[in-house]
């Protein structure tokens, strides 16, 4: 019995990492797809590439949801920091985007802010009511489309 | 950079927010989460349509705004959802969450600096 629970946990953590990998890849693919195509119109190639990008991203979202069935939000959400890291690294490496210190500071703040919102730090007054509020699901699309979470 | 792409990005954020709220309402109202009930759920369809629209507009955004800039701005949905939940769904928002909203907005203000 204990071994099963341990295995389940390991799978859930793996799902978390997989989610980040696929979400980041999906986003990078979407940028690549957005860059091409539009002048040529909705060509078959464009739609194929778009389908690929969306599929990869969707797998990321699904992985995230699988992970959430087992892993606590307080553990899962900090892992989404890898999404930001991945997107920053990928944007720079594959698309030559300029990463300014201001942008990095902003991202750090956004990440911290999202944690504060999602992981509701309990206060003396709010503990009773906080317990009653259900944890939020996310799809960060990213996050948008998204879902996000691991957007 | 012109205002256009940023307006579209804002639209993506709004669609994401509405979608998240619709999803929340869809999952809460169903007594049991049976596939049949969900398939007919207005809220669930709203969520789906919002995300389809958001995805299309997201591609438009990515043609102009760098991904490393556009992606973090999506974090704004995490600030908007509690705000709207508080007003529309009468949900309680803890002080720590309000702080989070402020921090997110500050971060976004920094990120959009070109």
Interface residues (C-beta under 8 A of the other chain):
Chain A: X27 X28 X30 X31 X33 X34 X35 X38 X50 X54 X84 X87 X88 X90 X91 X92 X95 X97 X98 X99 X100 X102 X103 X105 X106 X107 X108 X109 X110 X111 X112 X113 X114 X115 X116 X117 X118 X120 X121 X122 X123 X126 X129 X130 X133 X134 X136 X137 X138 X139 X140 X141 X142 X143 X144 X145 X146 X148 X151
Chain B: X12 X13 X15 X16 X20 X23 X24 X27 X28 X51 X54 X55 X58 X59 X60 X61 X62 X63 X66 X67 X68 X69 X71 X72 X74 X75 X77 X78 X79 X81 X82 X91 X92 X94 X95 X96 X97 X99 X100 X101 X102 X103 X104 X105 X106 X107 X108 X109 X110 X111 X112 X113
